[in-house]
């Protein structure tokens, strides 16, 4: 008890002291207690502090796992989806979060001409008959009944459409679809739609350029190697959707 009482006092006064102060503490205790006891207590104090410093350093080195998906993962998962789970709704708040990507991406001459109509809930039924999915697979009659997108974002332009507007459209659409993938949703960029009928059905003040269909994916899509630039048509086999893609070496000229 005698030794440990000394140890507790030394530990209390040992932490954070300089080398000179530690020598002063040691000399002071040597005047009060036998040298053997002082040496024993000081060694124990140093060993304790060294161990604590190692524990703290180890704790600081712990790897923090982040839930964010890498860009490569998002790009691989971001496939055009033509079949959605009708049991999973897409809320207006989620649609607003997707449009929230647009102010963050590039815009030609910074004109920012794009405008958006959010369509969710029962209003999505107004859009279903006005869009066509899977034009390269007319025999599939996509989407199958009950697997339509659960929400839409209609992209319009506040200025006459030109090349720069179309580039902005592609940039914004890609950003929103990547964000949808990050949120656990799927989507499809639609240019095959009845423009005037859609404008009338939604009472749009601007001309629509494109439609993005959204929902929880209910189909499987795989990327496969593209044999040649002349054989890139997507296809389905046993309910699975396959998309041929050219390799990097085939793209570089």
VENHU-V220932 format. One record per backbone hydrogen bond with DSSP energy under -1.0 kcal/mol. NH is the residue of the N-H (numbers start at 1). CO is the residue of the C=O. E is the energy in kcal/mol with one decimal. If there is no record, write none. Layout:
nh=NH co=CO e=E
nh=NH co=CO e=E
//
This chain:
nh=5 co=1 e=-2.1
nh=6 co=2 e=-1.6
nh=7 co=3 e=-2.3
nh=8 co=4 e=-2.4
nh=9 co=5 e=-1.6
nh=10 co=6 e=-2.5
nh=11 co=7 e=-3.0
nh=12 co=8 e=-2.0
nh=13 co=9 e=-1.6
nh=14 co=10 e=-1.3
nh=15 co=11 e=-1.3
nh=17 co=14 e=-1.7
nh=22 co=18 e=-2.4
nh=23 co=19 e=-1.8
nh=24 co=20 e=-1.8
nh=25 co=21 e=-2.6
nh=26 co=22 e=-2.6
nh=27 co=23 e=-2.7
nh=28 co=24 e=-2.4
nh=29 co=25 e=-2.2
nh=30 co=26 e=-2.1
nh=31 co=27 e=-1.1
nh=33 co=29 e=-3.2
nh=38 co=34 e=-2.0
nh=39 co=35 e=-2.9
nh=40 co=36 e=-2.1
nh=41 co=37 e=-2.6
nh=42 co=38 e=-2.7
nh=43 co=39 e=-2.3
nh=44 co=40 e=-2.0
nh=45 co=41 e=-2.3
nh=46 co=42 e=-2.7
nh=47 co=43 e=-2.5
nh=48 co=44 e=-2.3
nh=49 co=45 e=-2.5
nh=50 co=46 e=-2.5
nh=51 co=47 e=-2.2
nh=52 co=48 e=-2.4
nh=53 co=49 e=-2.4
nh=54 co=50 e=-1.9
nh=55 co=51 e=-2.2
nh=56 co=52 e=-2.5
nh=57 co=53 e=-2.4
nh=58 co=54 e=-2.3
nh=59 co=55 e=-2.2
nh=60 co=56 e=-1.9
nh=62 co=59 e=-1.0
nh=74 co=70 e=-2.3
nh=75 co=71 e=-2.6
nh=76 co=72 e=-2.1
nh=77 co=73 e=-2.2
nh=78 co=74 e=-1.9
nh=79 co=77 e=-2.1
nh=81 co=187 e=-2.1
nh=84 co=147 e=-1.8
nh=85 co=216 e=-2.9
nh=88 co=85 e=-1.5
nh=95 co=91 e=-1.8
nh=96 co=92 e=-2.5
nh=97 co=93 e=-1.9
nh=98 co=94 e=-1.6
nh=99 co=95 e=-2.2
nh=100 co=96 e=-1.6
nh=101 co=98 e=-1.7
nh=102 co=99 e=-1.3
nh=104 co=101 e=-1.8
nh=105 co=102 e=-1.4
nh=110 co=107 e=-2.7
nh=111 co=108 e=-2.0
nh=115 co=156 e=-2.4
nh=117 co=154 e=-2.2
nh=119 co=152 e=-2.8
nh=123 co=120 e=-1.2
nh=124 co=121 e=-1.5
nh=125 co=122 e=-1.4
nh=126 co=123 e=-1.7
nh=127 co=124 e=-1.2
nh=128 co=124 e=-1.6
nh=130 co=127 e=-2.1
nh=131 co=128 e=-1.1
nh=132 co=192 e=-2.4
nh=137 co=134 e=-1.9
nh=140 co=137 e=-1.9
nh=147 co=144 e=-2.3
nh=150 co=214 e=-2.0
nh=151 co=214 e=-1.4
nh=152 co=119 e=-3.0
nh=153 co=212 e=-2.1
nh=154 co=117 e=-2.6
nh=155 co=210 e=-2.7
nh=156 co=115 e=-3.4
nh=157 co=207 e=-1.1
nh=158 co=113 e=-2.8
nh=166 co=162 e=-2.3
nh=167 co=163 e=-2.0
nh=168 co=164 e=-2.5
nh=169 co=165 e=-2.4
nh=170 co=166 e=-2.0
nh=171 co=167 e=-2.4
nh=172 co=168 e=-2.8
nh=173 co=169 e=-2.6
nh=174 co=170 e=-2.3
nh=175 co=171 e=-2.2
nh=176 co=172 e=-2.5
nh=177 co=173 e=-2.4
nh=178 co=174 e=-2.3
nh=179 co=175 e=-2.1
nh=180 co=176 e=-2.3
nh=181 co=177 e=-2.1
nh=182 co=178 e=-2.2
nh=183 co=179 e=-1.7
nh=184 co=181 e=-1.6
nh=185 co=180 e=-3.0
nh=186 co=215 e=-3.3
nh=188 co=213 e=-1.8
nh=190 co=211 e=-3.3
nh=193 co=191 e=-1.3
nh=194 co=130 e=-2.4
nh=195 co=193 e=-1.2
nh=198 co=194 e=-2.5
nh=199 co=195 e=-2.4
nh=200 co=196 e=-2.1
nh=201 co=197 e=-2.6
nh=202 co=198 e=-2.1
nh=204 co=199 e=-2.3
nh=209 co=155 e=-3.8
nh=210 co=155 e=-1.5
nh=211 co=190 e=-2.4
nh=212 co=153 e=-2.5
nh=213 co=188 e=-2.3
nh=214 co=151 e=-2.6
nh=215 co=186 e=-1.9
nh=218 co=83 e=-2.7
nh=222 co=241 e=-2.7
nh=224 co=243 e=-2.1
nh=226 co=245 e=-2.8
nh=231 co=228 e=-2.0
nh=235 co=242 e=-2.0
nh=237 co=240 e=-2.3
nh=240 co=237 e=-1.7
nh=241 co=220 e=-2.6
nh=242 co=235 e=-3.4
nh=243 co=222 e=-2.6
nh=245 co=224 e=-2.7
nh=251 co=248 e=-1.2
nh=252 co=248 e=-1.4
//
